[in-house]
């Protein structure tokens, strides 16, 4: 993909924007072929908004607390996203459950990153739960978004060992390093046309149906 045909994306956040920062850095370095049309948060105080503004990216807020319900909020969010005409919507720490109708509108065009090796440990507090379960391995997953919370088909995973003496904080730090590697890589695969999701929620990678997630250990990560 040439510089004149960069994939238009919109990024949704709710907090500090750690994965957003990684994506911005990779795009700025020229190894991620995307045009970040906007960063949108449902929380006005999200630190990630300042990151976007500092990088010259339009940043805006659709505060979910200002709407009468989920339907009204999602209608406003969808209007803001679609005004940017993105080909991909990237959830980067966006802490709102989305309805089936909203997700269906972006079928095959919405990615999320989750801090566990899905289907294990969907939901919150994954690092604490991994330690409590005595898991030997933990990690992060990039998946297409469906109506099932953290239940969409998984594209790519990065793994880390769970070490003696780990706390949720130390484990989270190690997993976050993997998130910053796998998310830009997955987005670049989409930008270069290597992946797509069919109507039956099957992922195709380089024209072949993906029967299990790709593993970062066998991939060449982006040099950013």
C-alpha positions in Angstrom: 0.0 0.0 0.0 1.4 3.3 -1.0 1.5 6.5 1.0 -1.4 7.8 -1.1 -3.5 4.8 -0.3 -3.2 4.4 3.5 -6.0 2.6 5.2 -8.3 5.1 6.9 -9.0 4.1 10.5 -10.8 5.4 13.6 -9.5 4.4 17.0 -11.8 4.2 20.1 -10.4 4.6 23.6 -11.5 5.0 27.1 -8.3 5.6 29.1 -4.5 6.2 28.9 -4.1 5.2 25.3 -1.1 2.8 25.6 -2.0 0.9 22.5 -3.0 4.1 20.8 0.5 5.4 21.4 2.0 2.3 19.8 -0.2 2.6 16.7 0.6 6.3 16.3 4.4 5.6 16.6 4.2 2.8 14.0 2.2 5.0 11.6 4.6 7.9 12.1 7.6 5.6 11.4 6.1 4.6 8.0 5.8 0.9 8.7 2.1 1.0 9.5 0.1 2.1 6.4 -2.8 3.8 8.1 -4.4 7.2 8.1 -5.8 7.8 11.6 -8.8 9.9 10.8 -9.9 10.3 14.4 -9.5 9.2 18.0 -12.8 9.1 19.9 -13.3 8.4 23.6 -16.4 7.8 25.7 -14.6 9.5 28.6 -13.7 13.2 28.5 -10.7 12.8 30.9 -9.1 10.0 28.8 -5.4 10.7 28.7 -5.2 9.2 25.2 -7.0 12.2 23.8 -4.0 14.3 24.7 -1.8 11.8 22.9 -3.9 12.1 19.8 -3.9 15.9 19.9 -0.2 16.0 20.4 0.2 13.9 17.2 -2.0 16.2 15.2 -4.9 13.7 15.1 -8.5 14.9 15.5 -9.7 13.8 18.9 -13.2 13.9 20.2 -15.6 12.7 22.9 -18.9 11.0 22.8 -19.6 10.8 26.6 -21.9 7.9 27.3 -23.1 9.5 30.5 -24.7 12.3 28.4 -27.2 10.0 26.7 -30.4 8.5 27.8 -29.3 4.9 27.1 -27.1 2.6 25.1 -29.1 3.1 21.9 -28.8 6.9 21.9 -25.1 6.7 22.7 -24.3 4.2 20.0 -26.3 6.2 17.4 -24.1 9.3 18.2 -20.9 7.2 18.2 -21.8 5.6 14.9 -22.5 8.9 13.3 -19.2 10.3 14.4 -17.3 7.2 13.2 -19.0 7.1 9.8 -18.4 10.7 9.2 -14.7 9.8 9.0 -15.3 7.1 6.5 -13.0 4.5 8.0 -12.3 1.1 6.5 -11.3 -0.2 10.0 -12.4 0.6 13.5 -9.8 -0.1 16.1 -10.8 -0.6 19.8 -7.8 0.3 22.0 -8.9 0.0 25.6 -12.5 1.0 24.8 -14.4 0.0 27.9 -18.0 -0.1 26.7 -20.0 -3.2 25.7 -21.4 -2.8 22.2 -24.8 -4.0 21.0 -25.2 -6.6 18.3 -26.7 -4.0 15.9 -23.7 -1.7 16.3 -21.2 -4.5 15.8 -23.0 -5.8 12.8 -22.7 -2.4 11.1 -18.9 -2.9 11.2 -18.8 -6.6 10.6 -15.3 -7.6 9.5 -14.1 -4.0 10.0 -13.6 -3.8 13.8 -10.7 -5.2 15.8 -10.1 -5.3 19.5 -7.2 -6.3 21.7 -7.7 -8.3 24.9 -5.2 -9.1 27.6 -5.5 -12.8 27.7 -5.1 -15.8 25.4 -8.7 -16.0 24.3 -10.9 -17.9 24.7 -9.4 -18.1 28.2 -10.2 -15.3 30.6 -12.7 -13.0 28.8 -13.7 -9.9 30.7 -11.9 -7.9 33.3 -9.0 -8.4 35.7 -7.3 -11.0 33.5 -3.9 -10.7 35.1 -5.2 -11.4 38.6 -7.4 -14.2 37.4 -4.4 -15.8 35.5 -2.4 -15.8 38.7 -5.3 -17.2 40.8 -5.8 -19.9 38.3 -2.2 -20.9 38.5 -1.7 -20.6 34.7 1.8 -21.2 33.4 1.2 -18.9 30.3 -0.6 -15.7 29.7 -0.7 -13.2 26.9 -2.8 -11.0 24.6 -5.1 -11.6 21.7 -6.2 -9.5 18.7 -9.7 -10.5 17.6 -12.5 -9.4 15.3 -15.4 -7.9 17.3 -18.7 -9.7 17.4 -21.8 -9.4 19.6 -20.2 -11.9 22.1 -18.0 -10.1 24.6 -14.4 -11.0 23.8 -15.8 -13.9 21.8 -15.0 -12.9 18.2 -12.6 -15.0 16.1 -9.0 -14.5 17.2 -6.4 -13.4 14.6 -3.1 -13.1 16.5 -1.7 -13.8 19.9 1.4 -12.9 21.9 2.4 -15.2 24.8 4.4 -14.6 28.0 5.3 -17.0 30.8 3.8 -16.6 34.3 6.8 -16.3 36.6 7.3 -17.1 40.2 6.7 -14.0 42.3 4.6 -12.3 39.6 2.0 -9.9 40.7 -0.9 -8.6 38.6 1.1 -5.5 37.9 4.3 -7.3 36.8 2.4 -9.7 34.7 0.4 -6.8 33.1 3.6 -5.1 32.2 4.9 -8.1 30.4 1.6 -8.7 28.6 1.5 -5.0 27.5 4.8 -5.4 25.7 3.2 -8.1 23.6 0.1 -5.9 23.0 2.2 -3.2 21.6 3.8 -5.7 19.1 0.8 -7.7 18.0 -1.8 -4.9 17.5 0.1 -2.9 14.9 1.1 -6.1 13.1 -2.5 -7.2 12.9 -3.6 -3.8 11.7 -1.0 -3.8 9.0 -2.2 -7.2 7.9 -5.6 -5.7 7.4 -4.2 -2.6 5.7 -2.3 -4.8 3.2 -5.3 -6.9 2.4 -3.9 -10.1 4.0 -6.9 -10.8 6.2 -10.7 -10.6 6.0 -13.7 -11.9 7.9 -16.5 -13.6 6.0 -20.2 -13.6 6.8 -19.8 -16.7 8.8 -17.1 -15.2 11.0 -14.3 -17.2 9.5 -11.0 -15.4 9.2 -9.0 -15.8 6.0 -5.3 -15.1 6.0 -3.5 -14.8 2.6 -6.6 -16.5 1.0 -6.6 -19.5 3.4 -9.1 -20.0 6.2 -7.4 -19.5 9.5 -8.1 -22.5 11.8 -6.3 -21.2 14.8 -4.7 -17.9 15.8 -1.4 -16.8 14.4 1.3 -16.7 17.1 3.7 -13.8 17.4 6.6 -16.2 18.0 6.3 -17.4 14.4 5.8 -13.9 12.9 8.2 -11.0 12.1 7.1 -8.1 14.3 6.9 -4.6 13.0 10.2 -2.7 13.6 8.7 0.2 15.5 
